[in-house]
């Protein structure tokens, strides 16, 4: 049986918050396959968490990056280029944020500023990172980019509101980037994961009810595990997924196929 070997590859994973993060599940899968990790953190609050996780994977680098700050994004990729001979093989984008008041209440009351914040951090950040990563990926002979989305991009979920709009924009960005970067041997995909009790998910009112609904309705009658997202990501990011780009892969125990 063929195994995935990413020895000698360098993977940037943006969006790790703690050990329950889907970003960390993906990072572990990449590291287990031999990739060297670069992790980013936003602010002092998350710096310690990310540093502790990095210590479990020897050789992992950590850099600050606030994706709303173009100067920090530029500095990040300058550091990556300096550390890796101007090359990068993998970019994982697992970044999303909306203000609590814009997740609850009536969607029509979303503030202009709240809309801007959610789409800037959750969707535009993919463009901002990809723009700087593309030359490094191309210098490596091509590479792969992966983002994380959720079915709220297509359907209505209670207390998700503006984040659903952000995920819809994100999925369009994945398709658009895949079209633009394909000739440069850079693939761009996304995983639409089922609900998992991560730090960000626990901020959604009624999240426990969503988990229960998934378990009841999904064909596999259970919720997914972070490791399953990690394995799917490893497939898409490796040469095993070499013919796949612009795709949104559902890892949700089949929930997305159900009508009732």
C-alpha positions as CSV (number, residue, x, y, z in Angstrom):
1,X,0.0,0.0,0.0
2,X,1.4,3.4,-1.0
3,X,1.9,5.8,1.9
4,X,2.1,9.6,1.7
5,X,5.6,10.9,2.2
6,X,6.1,14.7,2.6
7,X,9.7,14.4,3.7
8,X,11.6,17.6,2.8
9,X,8.4,19.6,2.3
10,X,7.6,22.7,4.3
11,X,4.0,23.5,5.3
12,X,2.6,26.7,6.7
13,X,-0.4,26.2,8.9
14,X,-2.3,29.4,9.8
15,X,-5.0,29.4,12.4
16,X,-3.9,27.0,15.1
17,X,-5.5,28.0,18.4
18,X,-5.1,25.0,20.6
19,X,-4.8,21.2,20.4
20,X,-8.5,20.8,19.5
21,X,-8.2,23.1,16.5
22,X,-8.8,21.5,13.1
23,X,-5.7,23.4,12.0
24,X,-3.7,21.4,14.5
25,X,-5.2,18.1,13.4
26,X,-4.1,19.0,9.9
27,X,-0.7,20.1,11.1
28,X,-0.2,16.8,12.9
29,X,-1.1,14.8,9.8
30,X,1.4,16.7,7.7
31,X,4.1,16.3,10.4
32,X,3.4,12.6,10.6
33,X,4.0,12.4,6.9
34,X,7.3,14.1,7.2
35,X,6.6,17.7,6.5
36,X,8.3,20.5,8.5
37,X,5.8,22.9,10.0
38,X,5.5,26.6,10.3
39,X,2.7,27.8,12.5
40,X,1.4,31.3,12.9
41,X,-0.3,32.9,15.9
42,X,-2.2,36.1,16.4
43,X,-1.5,38.0,19.5
44,X,0.1,37.2,22.9
45,X,-3.0,35.3,24.0
46,X,-2.4,32.5,21.5
47,X,1.3,32.7,21.3
48,X,1.9,30.4,24.3
49,X,-0.6,27.8,23.1
50,X,1.0,27.6,19.6
51,X,4.6,27.6,21.1
52,X,3.7,24.6,23.4
53,X,2.2,22.7,20.4
54,X,5.3,23.5,18.3
55,X,7.5,22.0,20.9
56,X,5.9,18.6,20.3
57,X,7.1,18.6,16.7
58,X,10.8,19.2,16.6
59,X,12.0,21.7,13.9
60,X,8.6,23.6,13.9
61,X,8.9,27.4,13.4
62,X,6.4,29.8,14.9
63,X,5.8,33.4,13.6
64,X,3.3,36.1,14.5
65,X,0.7,37.1,11.9
66,X,-2.4,39.3,12.2
67,X,-4.1,38.7,8.9
68,X,-5.8,42.1,9.0
69,X,-2.3,43.7,8.9
70,X,-0.6,43.6,5.5
71,X,2.7,44.6,7.0
72,X,2.7,41.5,9.3
73,X,1.7,39.3,6.3
74,X,4.6,40.7,4.3
75,X,7.0,40.1,7.2
76,X,5.7,36.6,7.7
77,X,6.6,35.5,4.2
78,X,9.9,37.3,4.3
79,X,10.8,35.2,7.3
80,X,9.5,32.0,5.6
81,X,11.5,32.8,2.4
82,X,14.7,33.4,4.5
83,X,14.3,30.2,6.4
84,X,13.5,27.9,3.4
85,X,15.5,29.2,0.4
86,X,12.6,31.2,-0.9
87,X,10.3,28.1,-1.1
88,X,7.1,26.8,0.4
89,X,5.2,23.6,-0.4
90,X,1.9,23.9,1.5
91,X,-0.4,26.6,2.8
92,X,-3.2,25.7,5.1
93,X,-5.7,28.5,5.8
94,X,-7.8,27.9,8.9
95,X,-8.8,31.4,10.0
96,X,-12.3,32.6,10.7
97,X,-13.8,35.2,13.0
98,X,-17.0,37.2,13.5
99,X,-18.2,39.3,16.4
100,X,-20.5,37.6,18.8
101,X,-23.2,40.2,18.3
102,X,-23.1,39.5,14.5
103,X,-23.7,35.7,15.0
104,X,-26.7,36.1,17.3
105,X,-29.9,37.9,16.7
106,X,-31.4,38.9,13.4
107,X,-29.1,38.6,10.4
108,X,-30.6,41.7,8.8
109,X,-29.3,43.7,11.7
110,X,-25.7,42.9,10.9
111,X,-23.7,46.1,11.2
112,X,-21.6,47.3,8.2
113,X,-18.5,47.1,10.4
114,X,-19.4,43.6,11.6
115,X,-19.9,42.4,8.0
116,X,-16.5,43.9,7.1
117,X,-14.7,42.2,10.0
118,X,-16.2,38.8,9.3
119,X,-15.4,38.8,5.6
120,X,-12.0,40.4,6.0
121,X,-10.7,37.9,8.5
122,X,-12.6,34.8,7.3
123,X,-12.4,35.2,3.5
124,X,-10.1,38.0,2.3
125,X,-7.3,36.6,4.5
126,X,-7.1,33.6,2.1
127,X,-6.4,36.0,-0.8
128,X,-3.9,38.0,1.3
129,X,-1.9,34.9,2.3
130,X,-2.1,33.3,-1.1
131,X,-0.8,36.4,-2.8
132,X,2.4,36.3,-0.8
133,X,2.6,32.5,-0.7
134,X,2.2,31.9,-4.5
135,X,5.8,33.0,-5.5
136,X,7.3,30.7,-2.9
137,X,5.0,27.8,-3.9
138,X,6.0,28.3,-7.5
139,X,9.6,28.4,-6.6
140,X,9.2,25.0,-5.1
141,X,7.9,23.7,-8.4
142,X,4.3,24.0,-7.4
143,X,2.3,23.4,-4.3
144,X,-1.1,23.1,-2.6
145,X,-3.3,25.4,-0.7
146,X,-6.2,24.3,1.5
147,X,-8.9,26.2,3.4
148,X,-11.6,25.2,5.8
149,X,-15.3,25.9,5.3
150,X,-18.7,24.9,6.6
151,X,-22.0,24.0,5.1
152,X,-23.5,27.3,6.3
153,X,-22.1,28.6,3.0
154,X,-25.0,26.9,1.3
155,X,-27.6,26.4,4.0
156,X,-29.0,28.3,7.0
157,X,-27.7,27.4,10.4
158,X,-29.0,29.2,13.5
159,X,-26.7,31.7,15.1
160,X,-24.2,31.5,12.3
161,X,-25.5,34.5,10.4
162,X,-22.7,36.6,8.8
163,X,-20.2,33.7,9.1
164,X,-22.3,31.8,6.5
165,X,-21.8,34.8,4.2
166,X,-18.1,34.7,4.9
167,X,-17.9,31.0,4.1
168,X,-19.7,31.5,0.8
169,X,-17.2,34.2,-0.2
170,X,-14.4,31.9,0.9
171,X,-15.6,29.0,-1.3
172,X,-15.8,31.3,-4.3
173,X,-12.3,32.5,-3.6
174,X,-11.1,28.9,-3.6
175,X,-12.6,28.4,-7.1
176,X,-11.3,31.7,-8.4
177,X,-7.8,31.1,-7.0
178,X,-7.7,27.5,-8.4
179,X,-8.5,28.9,-11.8
180,X,-5.8,31.5,-11.7
181,X,-3.0,29.4,-10.2
182,X,-3.5,26.1,-12.0
183,X,-1.0,27.0,-14.7
184,X,1.6,27.6,-12.0
185,X,1.1,24.1,-10.7
186,X,-0.6,25.4,-7.5
187,X,-3.8,23.6,-6.5
188,X,-6.4,25.3,-4.2
189,X,-9.1,23.3,-2.4
190,X,-11.3,23.4,0.7
191,X,-12.7,21.0,3.2
192,X,-16.2,21.5,4.5
193,X,-16.0,19.8,7.9
194,X,-18.9,18.8,10.0
195,X,-19.2,20.4,13.5
196,X,-16.5,19.8,16.0
197,X,-16.2,21.2,19.5
198,X,-13.4,23.7,18.8
199,X,-12.7,27.0,20.5
200,X,-14.4,29.0,17.8
201,X,-17.4,26.6,17.6
202,X,-18.1,26.8,21.3
203,X,-18.8,30.5,20.7
204,X,-21.9,29.7,18.7
205,X,-25.2,29.6,20.7
206,X,-26.9,26.3,20.5
207,X,-23.8,24.5,19.2
208,X,-24.5,21.4,21.2
209,X,-27.9,21.1,19.5
210,X,-26.2,21.3,16.1
211,X,-23.9,18.4,17.1
212,X,-26.9,16.3,18.2
213,X,-28.7,17.0,14.9
214,X,-25.7,15.9,12.9
215,X,-25.5,12.7,14.8
216,X,-29.2,12.0,14.3
217,X,-29.3,12.8,10.6
218,X,-25.9,11.9,9.1
219,X,-25.8,8.6,7.3
220,X,-23.0,7.4,9.6
221,X,-25.0,8.4,12.7
222,X,-22.1,10.1,14.4
223,X,-20.0,13.3,14.4
224,X,-16.6,13.5,12.8
225,X,-13.3,13.5,14.6
226,X,-10.5,16.1,14.1
227,X,-8.2,13.3,12.9
228,X,-10.6,12.6,10.0
229,X,-10.2,16.1,8.8
230,X,-6.4,15.8,9.1
231,X,-6.3,12.7,7.0
232,X,-8.5,14.2,4.3
233,X,-6.4,17.3,4.3
234,X,-3.2,15.2,3.9
235,X,-4.7,13.5,0.9
236,X,-5.6,16.8,-0.8
237,X,-2.3,18.5,0.0
238,X,-0.2,15.6,-1.2
239,X,0.5,14.2,-4.6
240,X,-2.3,11.7,-4.0
241,X,-4.6,14.6,-4.8
242,X,-2.6,15.9,-7.8
243,X,-5.6,16.0,-10.1
244,X,-7.9,17.9,-7.8
245,X,-8.3,21.7,-7.6
246,X,-11.1,24.1,-7.0
247,X,-12.9,21.4,-5.0
248,X,-14.9,21.5,-1.7
249,X,-14.6,18.1,-0.1
250,X,-17.2,17.3,2.6
251,X,-15.9,15.5,5.7
252,X,-19.2,15.4,7.6
253,X,-20.2,11.7,7.8
254,X,-22.4,12.3,4.8
255,X,-24.7,14.9,6.4
256,X,-24.6,17.2,3.4
257,X,-26.4,14.6,1.2
258,X,-29.5,14.5,3.4
259,X,-32.7,16.4,2.5
260,X,-34.6,15.5,5.6
